[in-house]
């Protein structure tokens, strides 16, 4: 695995080097804030569980690796379903890097939430043949179906008609906004009664999905990269499908380019130093998880 590390000189020159006693005092003050966040997070989770539900009226049919699958089939005999709206559109060579990074967290956790009556499935508009090829390449085992032949992605506002992009505002993340991409990410949750009725209980988009990525970042509980000394603002690179590394541009699902850039184990075309007028440096090859120090790089 190739790892891009922070600059040693930056580490040496870091301000705030103190004695152990001063460190404990500062850490104790910070602990008070952490406990406040934990209590607020618990209150938010309780409020979320009290949100109203809406019944699914459409009879969605998806393409799976072994044929057609109904919406009810996706639950696999369980009562609840976490559904990942995975950015992978028709004609794309591969899935979204950000969605791929999140997907790397799924298989290890599935055995635990499946034991709690919860199933997982990813849904994309790419044809099932493309999905299966990419899934095999990435080594994933979770269920993944295609919505290529139905309106599911459009109904849940994660896919947008190409002819309307740039001409009219689209509804994403609970507001009307300018959308530049045909596909955007999200996560939805559903409940199925024994009698067969299916209800939509929750959806989250944009930064709201951070809570599902244990290695990277998040507004809820602590994430691994939130604990390290040189991690600040976290951004997942979208080198394909319309996201350009312009520090002034905002992508609706990740915010302005800046901070730490997280790369997945997809081979990227190139990475350019922002402070060298876009000069191309060697591409990151087969990077399982590379963290680039804030401000050092921008997407080419």
For each residue, the residues with C-beta under 8 A, 3 or more apart:
1: 286 287 288 289
2: 284 285 286 287 290
3: 287 289 290 291
4: 263 284 287 290 291 292
5: 291
6: 10 11 230 291 293
7: 10 11 293 296
8: 11 12
9: 12 13
10: 6 7 13 14 230 293
11: 6 7 8 14 229 230
12: 8 9
13: 9 10
14: 10 11 17 229
15:
16:
17: 14
18: 22 23 26
19: 22 23
20: 23 24
21: 24 25
22: 18 19 25 26
23: 18 19 20 26 27
24: 20 21 27 28
25: 21 22 28 29
26: 18 22 23 29 30
27: 23 24 30 31
28: 24 25 31 32
29: 25 26 32 33
30: 26 27 33 34
31: 27 28 34 35
32: 28 29 35 36
33: 29 30 36 37
34: 30 31 37 38 222
35: 31 32 38 39
36: 32 33 39 40
37: 33 34 40 41
38: 34 35 41 42 221
39: 35 36 42 43
40: 36 37 43 44
41: 37 38 44 45 220 221
42: 38 39 45 46
43: 39 40 46 47
44: 40 41 47 48 220
45: 41 42 48 49
46: 42 43 49 50
47: 43 44 50 51
48: 44 45 51 202
49: 45 46
50: 46 47
51: 47 48 201 202
52:
53: 191 199 200 201
54: 199 200
55: 197 198 199 200
56: 60 71 190 198 199 200
57:
58: 151 152 155
59: 70 71
60: 56 70 71 147 150 151 152
61: 68 69 70 71 149 150
62: 68 69 70 71 74 123 145 146 147 150 152
63: 67 68 69 127 128 145 146 148 149
64: 67 68 69 73 128 143 145 146
65: 128 132
66:
67: 63 64
68: 61 62 63 64
69: 61 62 63 64 73 74 145
70: 59 60 61 62 73 74
71: 56 59 60 61 62 74 198
72: 75 192 196 198
73: 64 69 70 76
74: 62 69 70 71 81 83 119 121 143 145
75: 72 78 79 80 81 119 190 192
76: 73 119 143
77:
78: 75 81 114 117 118 119
79: 75 117 191 192 193 194
80: 75 117 118 119 189 190 191 192
81: 74 75 78 118 119 120 121 189 190 191 192
82: 113 118 119 120 121 187 188 189
83: 74 120 121 122 123 187 188 189 190
84: 99 102 103 106 120 121 122 123 185 187
85: 123 124 153 156 158 184 185 186 187 188
86: 95 96 99 103 122 123 124 144 185
87: 95 96 98 99 124 158 181 183 184 185 241
88: 92 94 95 96 99 124 125 126 130 131 134 183
89: 92 124 125 126 159 182 183 241
90: 125 126 127 130 148
91:
92: 88 89 95 126 130 240 241
93: 240
94: 88 100 134 137 240 266
95: 86 87 88 92 99 100 103 124 126 134 138
96: 86 87 88 99 100 183 185 238 240 241
97: 100 101 236 237 238 239 240 263 264 266 268
98: 87 101 102 185 236 237 238 253 254 264
99: 84 86 87 88 95 96 102 103 185
100: 94 95 96 97 103 104 138 264 265 266
101: 97 98 104 213 216 236 262 264
102: 84 98 99 105 106 185 209 212 213
103: 84 86 95 99 100 106 122 138 140 142
104: 100 101 138 215 264 265
105: 102 108 109 212 213 214 215
106: 84 102 103 109 110 120 122 140 142
107: 110 140 141 142
108: 105 111
109: 105 106 112 113 214
110: 106 107 113 114 120 142
111: 108 114 115
112: 109 115 116
113: 82 109 110 116 118 120
114: 78 110 111 117 118 119 120
115: 111 112
116: 112 113
117: 78 79 80 114
118: 78 80 81 82 113 114
119: 74 75 76 78 80 81 82 114 143
120: 81 82 83 84 106 110 113 114 142 143
121: 74 81 82 83 84 142 143 144 145
122: 83 84 86 103 106 142 143 144 145
123: 62 83 84 85 86 144 145 146 147 152 153
124: 85 86 87 88 89 95 131 144 146 147 153 183
125: 88 89 90 146 147 148 153 159 183
126: 88 89 90 92 95 130 131 134 146 148
127: 63 90 130 131 146 148
128: 63 64 65 131 132 145 146 148
129: 132 133
130: 88 90 92 126 127 133 134
131: 88 124 126 127 128 134 135 144 145 146
132: 65 128 129 135 136 144
133: 129 130 136 137
134: 88 94 95 126 130 131 137 138
135: 131 132 138 140 144
136: 132 133 139
137: 94 133 134
138: 95 100 103 104 134 135 265
139: 136
140: 103 106 107 135 144
141: 107
142: 103 106 107 110 120 121 122
143: 64 74 76 119 120 121 122
144: 86 121 122 123 124 131 132 135 140
145: 62 63 64 69 74 121 122 123 128 131
146: 62 63 64 123 124 125 126 127 128 131 149
147: 60 62 123 124 125 150 151 152 153 159
148: 63 90 125 126 127 128
149: 61 63 146
150: 60 61 62 147
151: 58 60 147 154 155
152: 58 60 62 123 147 155 156
153: 85 123 124 125 147 156 158 159 183
154: 151 157 159 160 161
155: 58 151 152
156: 85 152 153 186 188 203
157: 154 170 171 172 186
158: 85 87 153 172 183 184 185 186 205
159: 89 125 147 153 154 182 183 184
160: 154 164 165 170 172 179 181 182 183 184
161: 154 164 165 182
162: 165 182
163: 167
164: 160 161 167 168 170
165: 160 161 162 170 179 180 181 182
166: 178 180
167: 163 164
168: 164
169: 176 177 178 179
170: 157 160 164 165 176 177 178 179
171: 157 174 175 176
172: 157 158 160 175 177 179 184 205 252
173: 177 186 205 206 208 252 253
174: 171 205
175: 171 172
176: 169 170 171
177: 169 170 172 173 252
178: 166 169 170
179: 160 165 169 170 172 184 252
180: 165 166 242
181: 87 160 165 184 241 242 243
182: 89 159 160 161 162 165 241
183: 87 88 89 96 124 125 153 158 159 160 241
184: 85 87 158 159 160 172 179 181 205 252 253
185: 84 85 86 87 96 98 99 102 158 205 209 253
186: 85 156 157 158 173 203 204 205 209
187: 82 83 84 85 203 204 205 208 209 212
188: 82 83 85 156 200 202 203
189: 80 81 82 83 200 201 202 203
190: 56 75 80 81 83 198 199 200 201
191: 53 79 80 81 198 199 201
192: 72 75 79 80 81 196 197 198 199
193: 79 196 197 198 199
194: 79
195:
196: 72 192 193
197: 55 192 193
198: 55 56 71 72 190 191 192 193
199: 53 54 55 56 190 191 192 193
200: 53 54 55 56 188 189 190 203
201: 51 53 189 190 191
202: 48 51 188 189
203: 156 186 187 188 189 200
204: 186 187 208 209 211
205: 158 172 173 174 184 185 186 187 208 209 253
206: 173 209 252 253 254
207: 210 219 253 254 255
208: 173 187 204 205 211
209: 102 185 186 187 204 205 206 212 213
210: 207 213 216 217 218 219 220 223 234
211: 204 208 218 219 220 221
212: 102 105 187 209
213: 101 102 105 209 210 216 217 218 223
214: 105 109 223 224
215: 104 105 223 224 225 289
216: 101 210 213 223 224 225 234 236 262
217: 210 213 223 225 226 231 234
218: 210 211 213 221 222 223 226
219: 207 210 211
220: 41 44 210 211
221: 38 41 211 218
222: 34 218 226 227
223: 210 213 214 215 216 217 218 226 227
224: 214 215 216 227 228
225: 215 216 217 228 231 234 260 262 291
226: 217 218 222 223 231 234
227: 222 223 224 231
228: 224 225 231
229: 11 14
230: 6 10 11 260 293 294
231: 217 225 226 227 228 234 260 291
232: 259 260 294
233: 255 258 259 260 294
234: 210 216 217 225 226 231 259 260 262
235: 254 255 256 257 258 259 260 261 262
236: 97 98 101 216 254 261 262
237: 97 98 243 245 261 262 263 268 299
238: 96 97 98 241 242 243 251 254 299
239: 97 243 268 269 299 300
240: 92 93 94 96 97 243
241: 87 89 92 96 181 182 183 238
242: 180 181 238
243: 181 237 238 239 240 251 299
244: 249 299
245: 237 257 272 274 298 299 300
246: 249 257 298
247: 256 257 258 274 298
248: 256
249: 244 246 256 257
250: 255 256
251: 238 243 254 255 257
252: 172 173 177 179 184 206
253: 98 173 184 185 205 206 207
254: 98 206 207 235 236 238 251
255: 207 233 235 250 251
256: 235 247 248 249 250
257: 235 245 246 247 249 251 298 299
258: 233 235 247 294 295
259: 232 233 234 235 294
260: 225 230 231 232 233 234 235 291 292 293 294
261: 235 236 237 291 292 297 299
262: 101 216 225 234 235 236 237 289 290 291
263: 4 97 237 266 268 284 287 289 290 292
264: 97 98 100 101 104 287 288 289
265: 100 104 138 286 287 288 289
266: 94 97 100 263
267: 283 284 285 286
268: 97 237 239 263 271 283 284 287
269: 239 283 300
270: 280 281 283 300
271: 268 280 281 283 284 292 297 299 300
272: 245 276 278 279 280 281 297 298 299 300
273: 276 278 279 281 296 297 298
274: 245 247 295 296 297 298
275: 296
276: 272 273 279
277:
278: 272 273 300
279: 272 273 276
280: 270 271 272 300
281: 270 271 272 273
282:
283: 267 268 269 270 271
284: 2 4 263 267 268 271 287 290
285: 2 267
286: 1 2 265 267
287: 1 2 3 4 263 264 265 268 284 290
288: 1 264 265
289: 1 3 215 262 263 264 265
290: 2 3 4 262 263 284 287
291: 3 4 5 6 225 231 260 261 262
292: 4 260 261 263 271 296 297
293: 6 7 10 230 260 296
294: 230 232 233 258 259 260
295: 258 274
296: 7 273 274 275 292 293
297: 261 271 272 273 274 292
298: 245 246 247 257 272 273 274
299: 237 238 239 243 244 245 257 261 271 272
300: 239 245 269 270 271 272 278 280
